[in-house]
Structure formats: structure tokens, C-alpha cells
Amino acid sequence: MFKLNLSIIIVLSISFLSCLKEVSEPIEPAVLKKLKLIPAEPVNVIYLNVKNIKKSKYWKEIINDDIVVNQPKNKTIFDTLGIDFNKDIDEIIFASQWDDVNTYIITLNKPIKGKHINLNLENFNYLIIDENILFITNDERNFEKVRLDDYNYSFVKNPLFRRMINSIHYKEHFWFITRNTSLFLKVLRNGNSNDEKLEKLSRSLNFINFSVKLDKDMSINSRWECVDETYANLLRGILNGIISMAALTEPNDPFVKEISKANVLVENKGVDIFLKISKDKIDLIKQSVIANKLKRLTDYE
């Protein structure tokens, strides 16, 4: 139901410029409170602060064109609720699990009128929290626990929760976490379906996250956390190899011109990757043949 459009996010995976490591931004207590509503074992968690992003120069010309809810299939939940994404929403948190269980936490910029809303979605239930937060899910077990204020089966109780959240570098505008590492194995494999080394590497990944800060430039960070530093160094070598091969085969592609400047760093059992990119270069990257090929590989429902 909720499609992750990776037209800009592609840059996260294998391409980044050198930069000095900054201190990770703290997570807002209000956001932390909402993450308690997510069940303990999500595969993907997406955070989008619409209110903050709208203040940036990237909203209308870049982000809003690619935003997940602008895909026809993704408008269902907002149309059903009578919510205007551009006018009514401050923040969205979305979480999915392997068994097609989905959770939406939608923060509106005004109180929800009345005690009932028309949620015409099969198998989904909702709660109104603090007057302006909609908690919507088809997870019956978690719905009942949230209704009873029981958060022992919560994402915040996941043993990896603190590592996942603390490793998100930019928390103000947009971030996502995925444990679906096979998604990026498609890119790393580069057509070789029998590479045992890559299969082992994929299994060694605890999680991958990606975050964006929208300021004068678009600042991007991604963290690929492995089980140990040996696998982290292996991953770094593979990523650098892909970058070098792309630079040799497609030297004039705008996406490749950016990734050829990449610096991929190993730190604390994982690969940390950074990029600062200007708006005009983002426009060029969106026209890249290579970037669009990667997008097709990594798009998923």
C-alpha cells in the first residue's frame, strides 16, 4: 500500500562525497513517543516530517514530485480519511512487516473533528491519540496493546532499537530504516546471482538506514551496519569496486560523475557514507540512465 519511491534515495546506497563526520542529531521526544506505537519487529520504518520539509526549497520542485503518497496506489488511505496530504499533514511514520502488516502514524496540523472517522479500509483499525494523531494498523495484536497502553511488544523494546535510531544521522526531515537487506543485494550483485560472498554479506547486515537534511544543500547519510568489522570492510571494498567500474564504463553519466568522488568509510562494525549535493545536481541525477536503472532494481511495494 505504501510504495517507497527511490528516485532520489538511490544516491544513498553506493555514492557519496567525502566530508567531515558530524555529530548525529538527537531524536525528538515526541517522535520517540510515537515510535512506541510500532510493533517490535518492523522490516521497514519510514519517517517524513512534512512540516519541516515544506520550509525548504526542495519541497515543490524536487521532493513533492517523488513523494511516496503521490503514487496513485498510495493515495488510498489519505483519500479514505479525507486528508489532504499537502494541507493537513505535519508528519508521517510508516512501518511494515514481512506478513503485510502495516502501521501508519499520521500527525495532523489540527485536532481531528469528532470521535469517529470513516476508515474504509478492510482489516484496518484506528485510534485517535492526543487529538491530532491517527494510529492506523491492520495488526490486531498491536492495536489492542496500544489501546491498553501496553508497550511491552513495542519497537522500542527491540534489542537493536537504540543502535538503529542513534545511527540515523539526520532526524529532522526524512529517514528510513530497513532490515530487508536483500533489496540492496540486487544492486550489489550486479547481475551475478550465484555470488556466495554477497549472499553471506547480505546475511551479515543487521540493518541499513538512510537520512536526509534539507538546508542550503541536500545532506545525505547512510549507515550499513554489519555483525562485525570484517564484513564491514568487505562491504566497503565491494561498494568501492562498483563505483570504480561505473566510472570506467559510464564516465559521462551525471550520476556516475558524483559517485566517482565517493569516500566510503568503515566505522564501528558498519559502513558510514555521506554526501552533500546541490539542487541543480539533483536535477541532473534524476535524468541519469544509471540512476534510473538502479531505481528499477530497488523499487518495491
Secondary structure, 3 states (H helix, E strand, C coil): CCCECCCCCHHHHHCCECCCCCCCCCCCHHHHHHHCCCECCCCEEEEECHHHHHCCCHHHHHHHHHCHHHCHHHHHHHHHHCCCHHHHEEEEEEEECCCCCEEEEEEECCCCCCCCCCCCCCCCEEEEECCCEEEEECCHHHHHHHHCCCCCCEHHHCCCHHHHHHCCCCCCCEEEEECCCHHHHHHHHCCCCCCHHHHHHHHHEEEEEEEEEECCCEEEEEEEEECCHHHHHHHHHHHHHHHHHHHHHCCCCHHHHHHCCECEEEECCEEEEEEEECHHHHHHHCCCHHHHHHHHHHCEC
